[in-house]
């Protein structure tokens, strides 16, 4: 690889930082520029709703590398800088400050931003999103005061924040338009388990309703006894009005209704964007519709050879592994990116708690049976331990281990075989006495 070439990475994220690491470790000696809109060093996002939010981890633990690493590896780190335009024909990236960057190869790791809710009152003090270190820091400080918390959205972020808020002994209400938390992701069976988990910790749910307004004192609510958020000089939130007319008291509101991939510059540059899954279109090598541009992480809609469809995965493992895969494509290596989709979540630090890993992919309504290996019952002062599998016509499409560890290397072959059309005996799948490795023929297990 010529030392005269310039590789540019837009997105000083986990994917971007791991791509830079891979480029250097695998021999790229040219100019390497990493551009990021945030002012923090590139970091991993899971601690923002887990250890850092709980106050058990320092912020430095989230950083991918320390400052010295970028200097030692000759990576030009441009923080607090936004890319405003991409010109594929001229191979130029325009920035909001500084000179344009000319590139030979370009990686888009632009990530995603929180989805907003179109209701009055989102500008009140005490209304939070959770996507950045700054937002997690502000939320942690507020939660430590014990405010009444309303969380809009019962997805992963909403539930992890709910668990953190209960850690701080805050009263918590979760508002969700669906009938159960995580139902679209996990289906009714596991969604019910998560509902029971949070209710066991004192979380109150409001299902089947949305939010019509977030209100402050001038909207008919009295100032909270705990005071406002202490942020800025604006009015502080006092309550939330639901679409069914219910008023829920609140000193702090967290909005967690998903994210929107940052694809605007790519689309303006003429790159193909998938309107269904919402990301920059790539093939299995993470190549976009332009031969000199690759994409990875939350912003990429990647063709999956395993699933035979294009997917966009908004989880840590995709950034961790997708960045290096994109780097290898930039270096001219031909190795398809074909992981089993994976994510994890830790909720609560006292029993009952759930730490889990999930591998596979199931579209909403795409399974016909859920198989439990062990009991999913939520009991006080006891952590459930079980495996659960989503199957269709006997094929394992996804599997989750709950408080049972070191089994992913046994679950992933079942998932790969299932998506390849191989069925297993579901009665044996449910039997804890049957080793998972014995469920597949030797060739498929390997």
Helices and strands as residue ranges (DSSP letters): E 6-10, H 14-25, E 31-36, H 46-49, H 51-54, G 59-62, H 67-72, E 75-79, E 83-87, E 92-95, E 101-102, E 105-108, E 112-114, E 127-128, H 133-143, E 149-152, H 156-167, E 172-176, H 183-200, E 204-207, E 211-216, G 217-219, E 237-242, E 247-249, E 252-255, E 259-261, H 264-268, E 280-282, E 293-295, G 297-299, E 300-304, E 309-311, H 316-330, E 342-347, E 354-360, E 369-373, E 386-392, E 395-402, H 408-419, H 426-429, G 436-439, H 442-445
